[in-house]
Amino acid sequence: MEAIAELKEDHRDLGLTDEQVLGMYRTMLEARRVDDRMWALNRQGRAPFVVSSSGHEGAQVASVLAMNPDIDWCLPYYRDVGVVLGWGFRPLDIFHGVFSRKADPTSGGRQMPNHWSLRERRMFTHSSPIATQYPHAAGIAYAIQKDGRPGVVAVYGGEGSTSEGDWHEAMNFAGIHRLPLIVVIENNQYAISVPVAEEVAGQVADRALGYGIHGVAVDGNDPLAMYAIAREAIDRARNGEGPTLIEAKTYRYYAHTSDDDDKLYRSREEVESWRRRDPLILLKQYLIETRLLSETLEEQMETEIAGELEEAVKQAEAAPVGDDPLARVYALPIFPTDPVTSVEAEPAGEEVSIITAINQTLHEVMATHPEALIFGEDVADPKGGAFKATKGITEAFGKDRCFNTPLAESLIIGIGVGMAAAGKIPIPEIQFADFIHPAFDQILSEVARIHYRTDGDWTCPMVIRVPYGGGIHGALYHSQSIEAFYAHIPGLKVVIPSTPADAKGLLVSSVEDPDPVMFLEPKKLYRLAKGPYPAGDHRVPLGRAAIRRAGTDLTIVAYGAMSYFTLEAADILSEQGVSAEVIDLRSIKPLDWPTLETSLAKTGRLLIVHEDNEFVGFGAEIAAQAADKAFELLDAPVRRYATPDVPTFPFASELEAMVMPNTAGIVRHALALAEY
Ligand SMILES: Cc1ncc(C[n+]2csc(CCOP(=O)(O)OP(=O)(O)O)c2C)c(N)n1
């Protein structure tokens, strides 16, 4: 049997008092007992799912001890019982999560256990997809660094998470900006069953080199060595010397979760050999040798903890569950009720294009909202964006408030999440809708769900500007429509302007909205659609459609570029004796159903036009609602005119014209429907 290795450091040399090192031991012991208790509850059938932490306590508690929970930020991952106890969680808080009770400060019972968050202590919420937390941490670190706020950010994860793109993108960004960030990787040798050798070539800590940041590997089972390294890293971050990657080599003693059988992939001998290096035993040995821990004191700690856990379990198990799973999807739910019944009057203003309107509005928003930040690929001056939407903003507001990001869409959205957590209003630009897909996980799993999954504790205000759509000879990868993907996601609002005035009004409303908004810009109209730019205060409420033209024979619903072409078509239709009412949705989520229904009551016929593919396009939702809610108002079938089931769009303009909906096609479909 191997001898128990001794700890290499002396706590006094590290500036730790006797009380601090004893306190560290107590928190580690508490973490171990919490974990034991969770497993016991699981085996008794009282806790449905348990994530294990035993073995990691040294790395966890020691790193937190080196931080200041009164000013710093913490992003733990699911294995971090020791981190959250060190940060201020009570065992009761943890058990409220284990029993998924309303009082669970993390999510009110909405997330699985161990997905902690504590807003008043700057512990940011995390989810289950591995590695999404790293860009969040980088975004928080960026916000506090540029504001000159005190504090550093610590983010935690396993070695498996260092294989994910989000990890690499965040490390890259942290290195570029020398962020006050500590990335603690708890390398427990396995990502579920996959050994580290199949996950990483070489050593995790060495990966830091490629990002120009400091990287260090440490024995994570030696709490004093871990403390020393964490202390150094935090001092470095506080002194403006940039981020550190700490690889804490450790081991988990139990299976990955209560659903895992680790006997399939680890020998008992291997587990035993690591148990001989148990951080709890190592520190206990040290405390006995330094005469800080007596048998009596240890017994006293064990008894105290046992009593506390007994009480916590009793209280948590008896606590009520949440009662409204439909609530708090949005910070500001919008349910349109008053129908628009007349054509919207054009506001007064200088005639501009949509792209100019967006640019001017961004200037105004940056001036009126000092917390607004603009970032993305090529957005900074001198280029000012691929389409010039952000031209002049870096010059006017500085490179901290309008800056280029690396070419990494998931990072762009992920840092936005962190910035929003730190009180900013992020306005990221995705250069083309076609390239937003790498960010889908950040938008779906993070941006859209943060409010719901924290039971309303955190919000994620963000305006994601995305040029989209065809008709610009952009081929398959510069023409896509993406609104249906995002309209499908609870927690998001989705708006699409088609006039310069709406571009301003919707953008201002989106920036002021506490929820995340997808702001989709029909790039075909950027320079084609011209109209007045209302000076001063101008808002278009989210969830309010516009009637662009009144009519009696049929209702044509469109948005984006198709609103523009539908108006052209309506002129032609009127020459042919057909009176079309044209509704420009502007918001597709929330959807202004009352305005549609009121129009249908008048016309009895509905044609939906969009340039996205017809199959499962947004028109399918409108058609379904019409069938469901307005069946008696209809005199004809609901018809859709959209792109057939082909990737949008071929490069050859002749081919593009054959598939993309256009004015003549709208006229054709409208005539057929009017004659039905
Ligand atoms: C993106 C994603 N892929 C797969 C999973 C399923 N999964 C959950 S934990 C895990 C292993 C994580 O390993 P590591 O990062 O080393 O952390 P550890 O659990 O070992 O502490 C996997 C594959 C997930 N949650 N998210």
The ligand as an SDF file (V2000), in Angstrom:
LIG
                    3D

 26 27  0  0  0  0  0  0  0  0999 V2000
  -22.5220   19.4420  -24.9550 C   0  0  0  0  0  0  0  0  0  0  0  0
  -22.7330   18.2350  -24.1030 C   0  0  0  0  0  0  0  0  0  0  0  0
  -22.4030   17.0320  -24.5750 N   0  0  0  0  0  0  0  0  0  0  0  0
  -22.5760   15.9230  -23.8030 C   0  0  0  0  0  0  0  0  0  0  0  0
  -23.0820   16.0320  -22.5370 C   0  0  0  0  0  0  0  0  0  0  0  0
  -23.2680   14.7970  -21.6440 C   0  0  0  0  0  0  0  0  0  0  0  0
  -22.2410   14.8570  -20.5630 N   0  0  0  0  0  0  0  0  0  0  0  0
  -22.5550   15.3010  -19.3340 C   0  0  0  0  0  0  0  0  0  0  0  0
  -21.2320   15.3520  -18.3270 S   0  0  0  0  0  0  0  0  0  0  0  0
  -20.2100   14.7680  -19.5270 C   0  0  0  0  0  0  0  0  0  0  0  0
  -18.7490   14.5740  -19.2270 C   0  0  0  0  0  0  0  0  0  0  0  0
  -18.0760   15.8140  -18.7660 C   0  0  0  0  0  0  0  0  0  0  0  0
  -16.7600   15.5350  -18.4040 O   0  0  0  0  0  0  0  0  0  0  0  0
  -15.8090   16.6120  -17.7660 P   0  0  0  0  0  0  0  0  0  0  0  0
  -15.9400   17.9060  -18.4600 O   0  0  0  0  0  0  0  0  0  0  0  0
  -14.4450   16.0280  -17.6990 O   0  0  0  0  0  0  0  0  0  0  0  0
  -16.3720   16.8370  -16.3020 O   0  0  0  0  0  0  0  0  0  0  0  0
  -16.6200   15.7770  -15.1370 P   0  0  0  0  0  0  0  0  0  0  0  0
  -18.0470   15.3560  -15.2610 O   0  0  0  0  0  0  0  0  0  0  0  0
  -15.6650   14.6550  -15.3310 O   0  0  0  0  0  0  0  0  0  0  0  0
  -16.3780   16.5060  -13.8830 O   0  0  0  0  0  0  0  0  0  0  0  0
  -20.9210   14.5170  -20.7020 C   0  0  0  0  0  0  0  0  0  0  0  0
  -20.3280   13.9490  -21.9310 C   0  0  0  0  0  0  0  0  0  0  0  0
  -23.4480   17.3200  -22.1050 C   0  0  0  0  0  0  0  0  0  0  0  0
  -23.9800   17.5410  -20.9060 N   0  0  0  0  0  0  0  0  0  0  0  0
  -23.2370   18.4000  -22.8890 N   0  0  0  0  0  0  0  0  0  0  0  0
  1  2  1  0
  2  3  1  0
  2 26  2  0
  3  4  2  0
  4  5  1  0
  5  6  1  0
  5 24  2  0
  6  7  1  0
  7  8  2  0
  7 22  1  0
  8  9  1  0
  9 10  1  0
 10 11  1  0
 10 22  2  0
 11 12  1  0
 12 13  1  0
 13 14  1  0
 14 15  2  0
 14 16  1  0
 14 17  1  0
 17 18  1  0
 18 19  2  0
 18 20  1  0
 18 21  1  0
 22 23  1  0
 24 25  1  0
 24 26  1  0
M  CHG  1   7   1
M  END
$$$$
